[in-house]
Amino acid sequence: MRLLNTVVGPSALTDGFTRITARIVMDIEEEMSLWVDVPDELKDGISDSGNPWVIAMLPIAAARHENIQLSLPVDALLLENLRGISKIWSGWYPELSEVAIDCSTFSSIETLKPEKCAAFFSGGIDSYYTIARRLPDSGTGLPVVGHIDDLLSVWGFDVSANDEASFSPMAKGLISAAKQIRRKHAIIRTNLRDNRTPWFTRWGPLTNGAGLAFISLVLEKRYRQVVLGSSFPNYTYVDWGSHPLVDHLFSTSATQIVHDGPSVTRVQKTDLAAQFPPAQSALHVCHAIGDDNCSECEKCYRTMITLDILGHKERMSKVFDWSKYHVEAVRKIKIGSKGDKVFYGEILDAARAAKRADLVSELESAGIRSRTASPALKTSEWLMQLPGLWRAGMALRKFVLRNSITAKYIKHSSDKP
């Protein structure tokens, strides 16, 4: 696959934004257009190198067993690192190929002098933890480990770049929280995930960290450091799109990508978030609806259980509807993925330490119930891959998960019915 060209100009979609667009062609001459809208006040930071685009192309090329050609130069350190990432990905997922990259190189540190530091801000537990420990006045008692100038939120990752109805209420919450944090807040809009490529189909297990790195390097002329909140503690070794082995390898010689907080559990981060005033009024963990936490899905329940154990229900009364929380419903939670098992293992340990026998019993029941359902769910997944039986697979899955508390997400524009 080849990067044909990039064009920078005013966004026709987002008022007050500058758009950078890349035209990319596959080996079979299929063409795609990727774009990023950046607020005009940040447009001087927009990259004119191949650095962001080689990241955008890498997972697509790995899935299609293609190599990459770019006419724009790539930072020499990044190019070296991407070869390592390609090996890691193909080791995790043998169906992906290692990707050869044909391009000229340069040293970003010799030509760029970025000065600012940024952190990604989704409004969730991980991002609040990362931000709070970079604020001297956070009020949490955490030692300050760095500083941040800007908060970056992305429209197009969790919610499609075309779904203004779902994103607008989320944006209001982010903007409100950013005002409390007193840092510049920028919303970056992109269609990176609006194509049925690994950016959409494998976002969780493969590409979400790369997506954040892509946005970081779109603005590489502005940022010398961009911080990503970790998803899992590093002792768990969960193969995931944002990973302590991988994220830092997206750094260039001038822009450092930091995978932050992998030595801290989600329970510990939740404890911190509950003591951070901006999170007390604007924590958003739910992807079931756009504006508030639904207080009924798996992500909400997971967070509410943790807050209950830690004694923070009153502190977080503005962001959850606690009338919907019932200890006896915890056994209905579906614990399926490796990540789920990590999170609920941490929560179970916390419940035992707090001598919450009621929650220990319910969490253990949820684990047993989930393990019992696992074979039928695997069968349903297999059936859903078969052209003539996918409806039967969906029906089986729906039956198995009836009355369960599961994860819920806003429908993305690339979703098929």
C-alpha positions in Angstrom: 0.0 0.0 0.0 1.2 3.5 -0.8 0.7 7.0 0.6 -0.2 9.0 -2.5 -0.2 12.5 -1.0 -1.4 14.7 1.9 -3.4 18.0 1.7 -3.9 20.6 4.4 -6.7 23.1 4.3 -9.8 24.4 6.0 -12.2 21.7 7.2 -15.5 21.7 5.2 -17.1 19.7 8.1 -16.0 21.4 11.3 -16.0 25.2 11.6 -12.8 26.7 12.9 -10.8 23.6 12.2 -8.0 22.8 9.7 -8.1 19.4 8.0 -5.2 17.2 6.9 -6.1 14.5 4.5 -4.1 11.6 3.2 -4.9 9.5 0.1 -3.8 5.9 0.4 -4.0 3.2 -2.2 -3.9 -0.6 -1.6 -2.0 -3.1 -3.7 -5.3 -3.9 -5.5 -5.7 -0.2 -6.3 -8.5 0.3 -3.8 -8.2 3.8 -2.5 -9.1 5.3 0.9 -9.0 8.8 2.3 -8.1 9.4 5.9 -8.5 12.8 7.5 -8.0 14.6 10.8 -9.6 17.9 11.8 -7.5 20.0 14.2 -8.7 23.3 15.9 -7.2 26.2 14.0 -5.4 27.4 17.2 -3.3 24.2 16.9 -2.8 24.1 13.2 0.8 25.2 13.4 1.5 21.9 15.1 0.3 19.8 12.2 2.9 17.3 10.8 4.3 17.5 7.3 6.2 14.2 7.6 5.1 10.6 7.0 5.2 9.8 10.7 1.5 9.8 11.5 0.5 8.2 8.2 2.9 5.2 8.5 1.2 4.5 11.8 -2.2 4.7 10.2 -1.1 2.3 7.5 0.7 -0.3 9.6 -2.2 -2.4 11.0 -4.0 -2.3 7.6 -0.9 -3.5 5.8 -0.4 -6.2 8.5 -3.9 -7.5 8.1 -3.8 -7.4 4.2 -0.3 -8.9 4.0 1.0 -5.8 2.2 4.1 -3.7 2.5 4.2 0.1 2.8 5.6 2.8 0.6 5.7 6.5 1.5 7.0 9.5 -0.5 7.2 11.5 2.8 10.1 10.9 5.2 9.7 9.0 8.4 11.7 9.6 11.6 14.6 7.1 11.8 13.8 6.1 15.4 10.1 5.6 14.6 10.9 3.5 11.6 13.2 1.3 13.7 10.5 1.0 16.4 7.7 0.2 13.9 9.7 -2.9 12.8 9.7 -4.0 16.4 5.9 -3.3 16.7 5.3 -5.4 13.6 7.1 -8.3 15.1 5.2 -8.0 18.4 1.8 -7.9 16.6 2.6 -10.9 14.4 3.7 -12.8 17.5 0.5 -12.0 19.3 -1.7 -12.6 16.3 -0.1 -15.0 13.7 -2.7 -14.1 11.1 -0.9 -10.7 10.8 2.2 -10.4 8.7 5.3 -8.4 9.4 5.4 -5.3 7.3 8.3 -3.9 5.3 8.4 -0.1 5.1 10.0 1.7 2.1 10.6 5.4 2.8 13.3 8.0 3.3 14.3 8.9 6.8 15.1 12.0 8.8 15.7 13.0 12.4 12.7 14.8 13.9 14.9 16.1 16.8 17.0 18.0 14.3 14.2 19.7 12.4 11.3 19.9 15.0 11.4 21.7 18.3 8.1 20.8 20.0 7.7 22.3 23.4 4.2 21.3 24.8 3.1 18.2 26.7 -0.4 16.7 26.3 -2.5 14.0 27.8 -5.4 12.2 26.2 -8.7 12.9 28.0 -11.7 10.6 27.6 -13.4 11.4 30.9 -12.7 7.8 32.1 -10.8 6.4 35.1 -7.5 6.0 33.4 -7.3 9.5 32.0 -8.3 11.2 35.3 -5.5 9.3 37.1 -3.0 10.3 34.4 -4.0 13.9 34.5 -4.3 14.2 38.3 -0.8 13.2 39.0 0.5 15.9 36.6 -1.3 18.7 38.4 0.4 20.3 41.5 -3.0 21.3 42.8 -5.0 18.2 42.2 -6.0 17.8 45.9 -5.4 14.0 45.8 -2.1 13.9 47.6 -0.4 12.2 44.7 3.2 13.2 44.0 3.5 15.1 40.8 5.3 13.1 38.1 5.2 15.5 35.2 3.2 18.3 33.8 0.6 18.8 31.0 -0.2 21.9 28.9 -3.1 20.4 26.8 -5.9 17.9 27.1 -6.7 16.0 23.9 -10.1 14.3 23.3 -10.8 12.4 20.1 -14.1 12.5 18.2 -14.1 9.4 16.0 -12.8 6.7 18.3 -15.5 5.7 20.7 -18.1 7.6 18.7 -18.1 7.9 14.9 -16.9 11.1 13.4 -20.3 11.3 11.7 -22.4 10.9 14.9 -22.8 14.4 16.2 -25.9 13.5 18.1 -24.0 11.0 20.3 -20.8 13.0 20.6 -22.1 16.5 21.4 -23.4 15.6 25.0 -20.1 13.7 25.7 -18.2 16.8 24.5 -20.1 19.0 26.9 -19.0 16.9 29.8 -15.4 16.8 28.7 -15.4 20.6 28.2 -16.9 21.2 31.6 -14.3 18.9 33.3 -11.4 20.5 31.3 -12.4 23.9 32.6 -12.1 22.6 36.2 -8.7 21.1 35.4 -7.7 24.5 33.9 -5.7 23.3 30.9 -6.2 23.9 27.2 -8.7 21.4 25.8 -8.8 20.4 22.2 -11.2 18.1 20.5 -9.6 16.3 17.5 -12.0 14.8 14.9 -11.0 12.0 12.6 -12.5 9.3 10.3 -9.7 6.8 11.0 -12.2 4.3 12.4 -15.0 4.9 9.9 -13.6 2.3 7.5 -13.9 -1.5 8.0 -10.2 -1.9 8.5 -8.4 -3.1 11.7 -8.9 0.4 13.0 -12.5 -0.6 13.4 -12.6 -4.4 13.5 -9.7 -4.8 15.9 -9.7 -1.6 17.9 -9.6 -3.2 21.4 -7.0 -6.0 20.9 -4.8 -4.3 18.4 -5.1 -0.7 17.4 -6.4 1.7 20.1 -2.9 2.6 21.4 -1.7 3.1 17.8 -4.7 5.4 17.2 -3.7 7.6 20.1 -0.1 7.7 18.8 -1.4 8.6 15.3 -3.2 11.6 16.7 -0.1 12.5 18.8 2.1 12.6 15.7 -0.4 14.5 13.6 0.5 17.3 16.0 4.2 16.4 16.3 5.3 19.9 15.7 3.6 21.0 18.9 4.2 18.1 21.3 7.4 16.9 22.8 5.5 14.4 25.0 2.0 12.9 24.9 0.8 10.7 27.7 -1.6 7.8 27.3 -3.3 6.3 30.4 -2.6 2.6 30.7 -5.5 0.1 30.4 -4.1 -2.8 32.4 -1.4 -3.3 35.0 1.8 -4.6 33.5 1.9 -7.8 35.5 -1.2 -9.1 33.7 0.3 -9.5 30.2 -3.0 -9.0 28.5 -2.6 -8.7 24.7 -4.2 -5.4 24.1 -4.1 -2.5 21.6 -2.6 -0.2 24.3 0.3 -2.0 25.9 3.4 -1.1 27.9 5.5 -3.2 25.5 4.2 -1.3 22.4 3.0 2.3 23.1 6.4 3.9 23.7 7.6 2.4 20.5 5.5 4.9 18.6 7.8 7.7 19.8 10.0 9.7 17.4 13.3 11.3 18.3 11.4 14.6 19.0 8.0 13.3 20.4 7.8 10.9 23.3 4.8 8.7 23.7 4.3 7.7 27.4 2.3 4.7 28.5 1.3 6.0 32.0 0.5 4.1 35.1 0.9 0.4 34.2 2.0 -0.4 37.8 -1.3 0.7 39.2 -4.5 -1.3 39.3 -7.9 0.0 38.1 -9.1 -0.3 41.7 -6.3 2.1 42.8 -7.1 4.5 40.0 -10.8 4.5 40.8 -9.9 5.4 44.4 -7.9 8.3 43.2 -10.6 9.5 40.7 -13.1 9.6 43.5 -10.9 12.1 45.3 -10.4 14.3 42.3 -13.1 17.0 42.1 -13.4 17.2 38.3 -14.1 13.4 38.2 -16.7 13.7 41.0 -18.9 15.7 38.6 -17.8 14.5 35.2 -16.6 10.9 35.3 -17.8 9.1 32.2 -17.2 5.3 31.9 -20.3 4.4 30.0 -20.5 3.8 26.2 -24.2 2.8 26.2 -25.4 6.4 26.0 -23.8 9.7 25.0 -24.3 12.0 27.9 -24.6 10.3 31.3 -23.6 7.0 32.8 -26.5 4.6 32.4 -25.7 2.9 35.7 -26.9 -0.4 34.4 -24.3 -1.7 31.9 -21.2 -3.8 32.8 -18.8 -0.9 32.7 -21.0 1.2 35.0 -21.6 -1.7 37.4 -17.9 -2.6 37.5 -17.1 1.0 38.5 -19.9 1.3 41.0 -19.0 -2.0 42.7 -15.4 -0.6 43.1 -16.7 2.7 44.5 -19.0 0.8 46.9 -16.1 -1.3 48.2 -13.9 1.8 48.6 -16.7 3.8 50.4 -17.0 6.4 47.7 -20.7 6.2 46.8 -21.6 9.6 48.3 -18.6 11.3 46.6 -19.7 9.9 43.2 -23.4 10.5 43.6 -23.5 13.1 40.8 -22.2 10.7 38.1 -24.1 7.5 38.9 -27.8 6.7 39.6 -27.3 4.6 42.7 -30.9 3.6 42.8 -30.1 1.3 39.9 -27.3 -0.4 41.8 -28.1 -3.6 43.7 -25.5 -5.9 45.3 -27.7 -9.0 44.5 -27.5 -8.1 40.8 -23.7 -8.4 40.7 -23.9 -12.2 40.0 -25.5 -11.4 36.7 -22.4 -9.7 35.3 -20.8 -11.4 32.3 -17.1 -11.8 32.9 -15.7 -13.0 29.6 -12.5 -11.5 28.2 -9.0 -11.7 29.6 -9.4 -8.0 30.5 -12.6 -8.7 32.4 -10.9 -11.4 34.4 -8.1 -9.0 35.4 -10.5 -6.3 36.5 -12.9 -8.5 38.4 -9.9 -10.3 40.0 -8.7 -7.0 41.3 -12.2 -6.1 42.5 -12.7 -9.4 44.3 -9.4 -8.9 46.1 -10.5 -5.5 47.2 -13.8 -6.9 48.4 -12.1 -9.5 50.5 -9.7 -6.9 51.9 -12.7 -4.7 52.9 -14.4 -7.7 54.4 -17.4 -7.3 52.1 -18.7 -10.8 52.3 -21.8 -9.9 50.4 -19.9 -8.7 47.3 -17.4 -11.5 47.6 -20.2 -14.0 47.3 -21.8 -12.2 44.4 -18.6 -11.8 42.5 -17.7 -15.4 42.9 -21.2 -16.4 41.7 -20.7 -14.1 38.6 -17.4 -15.9 37.9 -19.1 -19.4 38.1 -22.0 -18.2 36.0 -19.7 -16.8 33.3 -17.6 -19.9 33.1 -20.7 -22.1 32.8 -21.9 -19.9 29.9 -18.6 -19.8 28.1 -18.9 -23.0 25.9 -22.3 -21.9 24.6 -21.0 -18.4 23.9 -18.0 -19.8 22.0 -20.5 -21.9 19.9 -22.5 -18.8 19.2 -19.4 -16.9 18.0 -18.5 -19.8 15.7 -22.1 -19.9 14.2 -22.0 -16.1 13.6 -19.0 -16.6 11.3 -20.9 -19.0 9.1 -23.0 -17.3 6.2 -26.1 -19.5 6.6 -26.1 -19.7 10.4 -25.2 -16.3 11.7 -28.8 -15.6 12.8 -28.8 -18.8 14.8 -25.5 -17.7 16.4 -27.0 -14.4 17.4 -30.1 -16.0 18.7 -28.0 -18.5 20.8 -25.9 -15.6 22.2 -29.0 -13.6 23.1 -30.5 -16.6 24.9 -27.4 -17.4 26.9 -27.0 -13.7 28.0 -30.6 -13.2 28.8 -30.9 -11.3 32.2 -27.1 -10.7 32.2 -25.4 -7.4 32.8 -23.2 -6.9 29.7 -21.1 -4.2 28.1 -23.1 -1.8 25.9 -21.8 0.6 23.2 -23.1 3.4 21.0 -23.5 2.0 17.5 -20.5 3.1 15.4 -21.1 4.1 11.7 -19.0 1.2 10.5 -21.2 -1.3 12.4 -23.2 -3.7 10.2 -26.7 -4.7 11.4 
